[in-house]
């Protein structure tokens, strides 16, 4: 079985470098009957939204198996566990804490603390309560303030059990996939919606940062953004311009307001009906200082100029993962270096990185060499970025276990632990063993 190895002088082999695994509430918890409905429940119930017609009602049954799952996490030797809180599980429709939901997470956080595993908590990983969506969801400015109220209540309840808080996970996905092209919940379609939803998500982040500074000043507080670096298909000027526009539209749109207090210049090129509604003081709220930036990376995209749009994305080529994403680790290094040059960044944590592989379990064994190779190449790419001066302090494998992969349902497996959804038996894959070996050999 191949190992994952790093250069012997790598900063990633020092004890203070944090290694972790990550999950998200809707993807693993199940127990949908013990919380309020969320937008993903509604989305899954519609026809032709999820590839296999499945839902998150049971998922990995983590709600009932959390104890054994923490035992599993501990057995991997990781320093940290990145989990998300289900907003509809911990807050009632009237806006108060739901004690049952809060206790579920308190038990998890206490067990993690007992085992000396740092809790990296994401406060929003896409499962907006449905009753808020019924009032407009992220197209309604009021949702940003509802989020801040939820953050206020839950952070007081958690006390000193949390090491780090991220306000949002991947606001790009919530805004663009959910409100612009409609392939994620709530399934709204219209270019005029995307940037408006994005602004309210970023406003929610900024408002929550103020709450965190007050309630939880001793935790690492920040945000998790995903990046799919944009490359031009060749060096023709029109294609370079198209890739630059795509980069601003998909990537810089979410980071520039946080660190520069403004949106990219392409805002002026968008039709008026696509502009976010920016109130006086909004950009100051959004650009609240953060203690860390979480970066999620999986792949890159290639673009060329388009006759009838701002850019055209080309189909992925080369070596692809099971979800159809190109394996291109060089883009990871270049992304980290370019962000570091462009912005005055706080410490960075790689909060998600991993690969969907068509895993098969044979004789209680999952030989996922392609995933081991992916981790090897991408950890080396991170190491190159660190050596060039980028301040990266941790890395989280996505994901701990196979789970509900959003619009793909249960068809795509990202886990370093195999889940048999019928029996709910967990089996550590070869990649999980390799990850453990890397961590334990520091």
N, C-alpha and C positions, 0 to 999 in steps of 0.2 A: 504493500500500500504506500503510495507516494505521500510524502510529507509536504507541509508548507514551510518554506525556509526563507530567512532574510539575511542580508549581510551581517556579519558578526558585530560590526560597529554601529548597527542601526539603532537610532533612538527608539524605534518601535520594540526593541528587545529590553528596554529599561523597565523596571517595575512600575514606575509612575505612569507609563503609557497604559491607557485603559483599553481593555478588550471586552466586548460585550456581544450580546445577541438581542434581537429586537422582534417585537410583535405589535399587533394592533387589536384593540378591543373587539370590533365587529368581526374581524377575521378569525378569531379563535374562541371567543367566549361562549357562544350559544346562549341558552337561557333567555331567549327573547321575550318570554312570558313574564319575566321578573323585572322588566324595565319598560319605560315608555317606548312607543314605536319611534323609529328614526327613518330618515329619508332612504336608507338602503333597504329597509324592510319593504317600503312602498315600491321602490324601484325593482326589487327582485320579484315582486308579485305581478308585475306587468309582463306581457308576452314579449319574447325576443329581446330582452335586455341583458340577460346573463347567458353565456354560451351553453351551459349544460342545464339551464332552467332551475338551478339550485338557489339556496338562500342561506342566511346565517343563523337559522333557528337553533341548530345544534353545533355546527362548525366543528371545532376540536373539543367541545364540551369542557373547555377550560374552567368555566364557572364552577363545575363540580370536581374538576381534577387539578385545580390550581396547586394543591399541595404536592402532588406527584410531579407536576411540571416544574415547580421550584427545585425539587430534589434533582430533577433532570438537568436544570440550568446549573445547579451547584456542581453536578458531576462533570460538567464540561470545563470547570475550572475558571470560568469567566470572572472578571472584576465587576461587571455591571450588567443590568438588565433594563432594556428600554421597553417600556409598556405604555399603552395609552389608556386614558380614563374615558369610559362611555358617559358622555354628558347626560343622555336620557336614562342612565342607570342611577345616577347620583342626585339628580335634581327633579323635583316634582313639577307638574304642569303649572302650579301656582308659584314656582320659583324658590321653593325651600329645599333643604337637603332631604334626601330619601335615606333614612338610617340603614336600611338593609343593603342598599347599594354602596353606601359609604363604608360599612363594615366589611364588605367583600374586599375592597381595596386596602382597607386598614390591615386586615389579616395578611394580605400579600406583602404589604410594605414592612410590617413587623417581622415577618418570616425572612424577608430579604435582609433586613438589618441584622437579625440574629445570625445570619450566615455571612455577614460582612460583604454582601453584594450590593453595590451602589444602585439605587433606583433612579433611573432617568425617565421622568414622567412626561409624556406628551398630553397636553390638555385637550387638543382637538385633532382627531385623526378621522375626519370625514363623516362621523355619524351624528349629523345635526338632528335634534328632536323634530319629529314630523310636525308638531303643532306650531313650531317656529317657521317651518317651511310653508305651512298653510297661510302664514301672514307675510309671505314674500321671501323668507329664507335670507340668503346672503345678498339678495337684491334690495332688502329692506335694511336701512341704516340702523334701525332699532336692534337688529340681531347682534350688532357689534357690542352694544351696551348690555344686552342679555348675557353675552359671553363673559364680559368683565364681571358681571354679578356672580355668575357661576364660578369663575376663577377665584373670586373673593371668598366665597363660601367653602370651596373644596380645599383651598390652600390652608385656611385656618384649621379645618378638620384634620388635615394630614400632619400638621405640626412640624416636627423636626425629622420626620421619617424619610424625606426625599432629598436626594443629592442634587438633582438638576431638574428644572422645568423647561420644557419647550412649549410655547404658546400654541403654535400650529404645526401640523405636518403638511408640507407641500401645498401651499395655497394655490399654486398653479393648477394642480389637479382638481381641486374643489371648484375653482373659477372656470377654467377653460374646458376641462372634460365634463364638468357637471352643469355649467350654465351657458356654454357657448356651442359645443358640438354635441352635447347630450349623451355621451357614451357612458358616463357615470351618473350616479344619483345627484340631483333630482331629475336629470334627463331633459333639462331645458335646452332649446336650440335657438341660437341667434347671436350673430356677432355683436349685436348691440348690448348683450347681457354680460359678456365675459369680463370686461374691464370694470364694470360697475360692481359686480360681485367681488372682483379682486380687491377693489378699493375698500370695501366694507370688511373683507377678511384682514387686510393689512391694518385697518383702523382698529379692529378687534384685537389684533396683536399688540398694537401700541398701547391701547387702554389696559390690556392685561399686564403689560410690562410695568405700568405704574402700580397696579395692584400687587404684583410680585415684589416690587421694590419695597412696598410697605409691609406686606404680610410675611414675606420670605426672603429677607435681604441676605441671608447666609447661603442660599442655594445658587447654583449656576443657572442663570435665567437667560433664555434666548429663543431662537426660532429654528425650525428645520425647513430648508428649501431644497428642492430638487433641481438638478441641472442636466440638460441634454445638450452638450456643446454643438454649435452649428458650424458646419464646414461647407465651403463652396465646392461644387463639383470639379471646378478647375480654376485657373487664375484669370479668367475673363472678368473685367470690371463689373459687368452687370450681374454676374453670378456671385461675386464677392459682396456686392451691395445687397443682394437678395438674402444671403446667409447672415449678413449683419442685421438686417431688418428682422429676420426670424429670431436671432439671438436676443435682440431687444424685446421682441414681442413675447417670447416664451421664458427667457431666463432673466435678463436684466430688469424686466418689469417688476420683479418681486424683491430683488436685492437693492436696487438703486434707491428706492424710497427710504429704506431702512438706514442706509449708510450715507446717502447724499441728500435725503429729504426732498427728492423730486423724482418724477417719472422720466423715462427716456424721451429724447427729442421726437421720436416717431409719433408721440401723442398728437403732435400738430398735423400729422399726415392722415390720422384716422378720421372718419366722418364724425360730425358733431354728435350724432345719436349713439356713438360708441364711447364717448368720453365719460369717465367716472364723474360723479357729482362730488367735487372737492369743496368742503366747507372751510372757512377761515380757521386756521389752527390745526387742521387735519394732518398736514405733513410734519408738523412739529411733534404731534402725538405719535405718528408712525415711526419717526426717526429717534425714538427713545433709545438710549444706549443699551446694548446687550452685552452679556458676559461671555457668550459664545455664539458661534454660528454652526448649526448642524447642516451638513451637506450630504445629500443622497445622490448617488451616481450609479447608472447602469450601462448606458450606451451613448452613442452620438447620433446626430442626424446630418444628412447631406442635402444641400439645396441648390437650386438653379433659379434663374429669373423666370418669371411667368408673364404671359401676355395679358392675363385677365385677373391677376391677384398680385399681392406684394411679393410672393415667393412661391416656389413649388418644391415640396419635399420629395426626394427620390426614394424608391424602395430600397430597403436595407440589402446589402450584398456582403460577401465574405463569409466568415464563420459566424453562425447565428445560434443564439440560445433557443430553447423550446418555445419561447414566446415570440420569437422572430426578431430579436434585437441583436444587432451586430456586436461582436466582441472586439473592442477597440480600446485597450487599456491606455494607450498613448494619450487619448483624449482626457483621461482622468488626470494625469500629470499636468497637461497643458491647461485644463480647466482650473486646477488649484493654483497654478502659477499665475494665470491671467487674473483671477479674482484678487489674489494677493497684491498684484501690481496696481490693479484698478481702484481698490477700496482700502480704507484704513480698517482692517479687520481685527476682531478679537480672536482668541484661540478658536481653532476649528476642531470639530469632531465629525468624523465620517459616520453619520448616523444610520445609513443604509448602503449596502453594496452586496450584490449577490447575483445568482443566475437561476433561471428556471431550466431544469433538465428533465428529460423524460425518464424519471427514475423507475426502476423495477426492483422489487424485493425478492430475493431468491435465497432460500435456506436462512432466513433471518438476517440477510446481509444486503446492503445497498452499495454497489460499486459505482460511485458517481465521479469517475475520474475527471470528466469534463468540468464539473463544479470545482474540484480541487485545483485544476489548472486555472480556472477563472480567478479563484481567490489568490492563487500564487501570483499571477500576472498583475492583479490589481493592487495587492499589498506592495509589490515591488514598485508599482507606479506611484503609490502614496509615499513610499520611501524616497523616491527620486525627488518628489515635491518637497519633502521635509529637508533633504540635503541641500536643496536650492534656497532654503530660507523660509518656507511656509510653516507657520506654527500650528501643527496638527497634534492633538493630545489624546486622541482615542479613535477606535474603529469598532463599529458594530456590524456583525454579519446579518444580512437579511436573507432568510429569517430563521428564528429558532426552529420552527417546525412548519411543515406543509400546512396550508390553511385555505380559507376562502379567498381566492385571488380576484376579488371584485368582479368585473364584468366577465372574467374568464371562469368564474365559479371554482370548481375543484379540479379543473383539468390541468392546471399548471402548478408544478411543485418547486418552491424556492427553498424549502427547509434544509437545514443540516441534520434534521431529525425527520424520519419518515413517519407519516400518520396513516394508519389503516382506518378509514372513516367508518367502516362497518363495526369493527371491534374497538376502535379508539386506542389500539395498542401503538405505542411510540417505539421506534427503533432508530438508534443513532446511525446515521449514514457514515461511509468512509470519510466524507468531508468533515463531519462532526468530530470524528476521531483525530483527523489531521489538524483541525483547528485547536482542539484541546492540547495536542502535542506541542504546537507552536507556542501556546500560552504558557504551558507548564515548563517549557524549556528556557524561559527567560532567565 
